[in-house]
Amino acid sequence: MKKNDLSNLTFLIPFKFDSPERLDNINIVIKYINSNFKTNIIVYEEYVNRKFCGDIDNIHYMSAKEDVDYFHRTKIINKMFDCVDTELISIYDADVLLPTFTYIKTYNWMSIGLIDVIYPYDMFVDISRSRIKHIIDKNLENVNVDDLKIRGTNFYNTFFGGAIFVNSSFYNTCKFDERFKSWGGEDDDFYMRSVIKNANITRISGKLFHLNHFRGKDSKNSHSYYSDNCNLLTETRKKYILYKGN
């Protein structure tokens, strides 16, 4: 099968193992992207005990052993960006997928050079473990959410995580804030700071498929850094509101 050419794009996928589902999901995501596209993928694993096999074609694998109680996602993304030599990047979670035509449409729009950031979905679909293989086999092109009775389906016009496509030149001026640790607030912070920097931001209508998984403490609002993240986000939101009011 001929692959679609996304060669001027690099996917940045941060990863930390906290359950077998997490490992299964990242392998599904990479296989899906590699099967459909000629592109570039960087995976950065932060680990106590390494789990991900980095010996996969078309993967630039990075890793660091960190004996800490949190996943420093923002720092990892910025480290991966330092290795990028393409004009476009996708800050991409290890457990999400899009229909193939959405990647192509997003890539084509961004390649024109007039858009800084694209959020390629307005619908979040949480897929239960028992349905994942069935969905993937359909290649996500014509999935009827109602027929499949997939749980947790919501419309998100103000959801800013999962998959973000960014012009590399713009990202260099507005990187993720590494003061955010573990989960919570960093994606919203990036969006609001991008608005303040007058970024050209677009949202594409479509589905973002999330592969369900166990959530450890690091993925909930019960972790010890969540309050600090909220305070950081509050400060950015004040600047955002002030900017929008002018």
C-alpha positions in Angstrom: 0.0 0.0 0.0 1.3 3.4 -0.9 1.8 5.6 2.1 0.7 9.2 2.2 3.6 11.7 2.3 3.8 13.6 5.6 7.6 13.8 5.4 7.9 17.5 6.5 6.2 16.6 9.8 7.6 15.1 13.0 5.4 13.4 15.6 6.6 14.0 19.2 5.3 11.3 21.4 6.1 11.4 25.2 5.7 8.1 27.0 5.9 6.7 30.5 4.8 3.2 31.5 2.2 2.9 34.2 0.1 0.0 33.0 0.1 -2.7 30.3 -2.6 -0.7 28.5 -0.3 2.2 28.1 2.4 0.1 26.4 -0.2 -1.6 24.2 -1.6 1.8 23.1 1.7 3.3 22.1 2.4 0.3 19.9 -1.0 0.6 18.3 -0.5 4.3 17.6 3.0 3.9 16.1 1.9 0.9 13.9 -1.1 2.9 12.7 1.0 6.0 11.8 3.8 4.0 10.2 1.4 1.9 8.2 -0.4 4.9 6.6 2.2 7.6 6.4 5.7 8.4 5.3 6.7 10.7 8.1 8.9 11.1 11.2 8.3 9.9 14.7 10.3 10.7 17.9 9.4 8.8 21.1 10.8 9.8 24.4 10.4 7.4 27.2 10.8 8.6 30.8 11.2 5.5 32.9 12.2 3.8 36.1 12.2 0.4 34.4 12.3 0.7 30.6 9.3 -0.9 28.9 9.1 0.5 25.3 11.1 -1.3 22.5 12.8 1.5 20.6 14.0 -0.8 17.8 11.2 0.0 15.4 11.7 1.3 11.9 11.2 5.0 11.4 11.4 5.8 15.1 13.9 8.1 16.7 13.9 6.7 20.2 15.1 8.8 23.2 14.9 7.9 26.9 16.0 8.9 30.3 15.9 7.1 33.6 14.1 9.3 36.1 13.5 8.2 39.7 10.9 10.9 40.3 7.2 10.7 41.3 5.9 12.6 38.2 6.0 12.5 34.4 7.7 15.7 33.2 5.8 15.8 29.9 6.5 19.5 29.1 10.3 19.0 29.5 10.3 15.9 27.4 8.4 17.5 24.6 10.9 20.4 24.5 13.8 17.9 24.5 12.3 16.1 21.5 11.7 19.4 19.7 15.4 20.2 19.9 15.9 17.1 17.6 13.4 18.2 15.0 14.5 19.2 11.5 11.0 19.4 9.8 8.9 22.5 9.4 5.9 21.0 11.1 5.5 19.1 14.4 2.7 17.2 16.1 2.6 17.1 19.9 1.0 13.8 20.1 -0.3 11.7 23.0 0.6 8.0 23.0 -3.0 6.9 23.1 -4.9 8.9 20.4 -5.7 8.3 16.8 -7.3 10.3 14.0 -8.9 9.2 10.7 -6.2 9.1 8.0 -7.9 11.8 6.0 -7.6 14.1 9.0 -3.9 13.8 9.1 -3.7 14.6 5.4 -6.0 17.6 5.6 -4.2 19.0 8.5 -0.8 18.5 6.9 -1.9 20.1 3.6 -3.4 23.1 5.4 -0.3 23.7 7.5 2.1 23.2 4.6 0.7 26.4 3.0 2.4 28.2 5.8 -0.4 30.5 6.9 -1.4 28.6 10.0 0.6 28.3 13.2 -1.5 25.8 15.2 -4.2 23.3 14.3 -6.4 21.3 16.6 -7.7 18.5 14.2 -10.9 17.5 16.0 -14.0 18.8 17.7 -15.2 15.5 19.0 -13.5 13.2 21.6 -14.3 9.5 21.4 -13.1 7.2 24.3 -12.8 3.7 23.0 -13.2 0.8 25.5 -10.5 -1.9 25.5 -12.9 -4.5 23.9 -13.6 -2.3 20.9 -10.1 -1.1 20.0 -9.1 -3.7 17.5 -12.5 -3.5 15.8 -12.1 0.3 15.4 -8.5 0.1 14.1 -9.4 -2.5 11.5 -11.9 0.1 10.0 -9.0 2.5 9.6 -11.1 5.1 11.4 -12.5 6.4 8.1 -16.2 5.6 8.5 -16.7 4.8 12.1 -20.3 5.3 13.2 -20.1 6.3 16.9 -23.8 5.7 17.6 -23.8 2.2 16.1 -20.7 1.1 18.0 -22.0 2.5 21.3 -18.6 3.7 22.3 -18.6 5.2 25.8 -17.6 8.7 26.7 -18.4 10.5 23.5 -18.4 14.3 23.8 -18.0 17.3 21.7 -14.9 19.4 22.5 -14.6 22.9 21.0 -12.5 24.0 23.9 -10.3 20.8 24.4 -6.7 21.5 23.6 -4.8 18.2 24.2 -4.3 14.9 22.6 -3.0 15.9 19.2 -1.7 19.4 18.3 -0.1 20.3 15.0 2.3 23.2 15.1 4.5 25.2 12.8 8.0 24.5 14.1 9.1 28.2 13.7 6.1 29.3 15.9 6.7 26.6 18.5 10.3 27.8 18.9 8.8 31.1 20.2 6.2 29.5 22.4 7.4 26.2 23.8 5.6 24.3 26.5 6.2 25.8 30.0 8.4 23.3 31.9 7.1 24.5 35.2 4.1 22.3 34.6 4.7 18.8 36.0 2.8 15.6 35.7 -0.8 16.0 34.3 -3.0 19.0 34.1 -3.1 22.5 32.5 -0.1 22.5 30.2 -2.1 22.1 27.0 -4.5 24.9 27.9 -1.6 27.1 28.9 0.0 26.5 25.5 -3.2 27.5 23.7 -3.7 30.7 25.7 -0.1 31.8 25.3 -0.3 31.0 21.6 -3.4 33.3 21.4 -1.5 36.1 23.2 1.3 35.7 20.7 -1.2 36.4 17.9 -0.9 32.8 16.5 -3.1 31.8 13.6 -5.0 29.0 15.2 -7.6 26.7 13.5 -9.8 23.8 14.6 -10.8 21.1 12.1 -14.1 19.3 12.6 -13.7 15.6 13.2 -13.2 12.8 15.7 -10.2 12.3 18.1 -10.2 8.6 19.1 -8.8 8.0 22.6 -7.6 4.4 23.4 -8.8 3.7 26.9 -6.4 2.8 29.7 -5.8 2.5 33.4 -5.1 5.9 35.0 -2.4 6.0 37.6 -1.9 8.8 40.1 0.2 10.8 37.6 -2.8 11.0 35.3 -5.3 12.4 37.8 -5.8 15.6 39.7 -4.7 13.9 42.9 -1.0 14.2 42.2 1.1 16.5 44.3 1.8 19.0 41.6 -1.7 19.6 40.4 -2.3 22.6 42.7 0.9 24.2 41.4 -0.2 23.6 37.8 -3.6 25.2 38.5 -1.9 28.3 39.9 0.3 28.6 36.8 -2.7 28.2 34.6 -4.6 30.9 36.6 -1.8 33.3 35.9 -1.8 32.6 32.2 -5.6 32.8 32.1 -5.4 36.3 33.7 -3.1 37.5 30.9 -5.3 35.8 28.3 -8.5 37.5 29.5 -6.7 40.8 29.6 -5.4 40.3 26.0 -8.9 39.3 24.8 -10.4 42.3 26.5 -8.2 44.7 24.6 
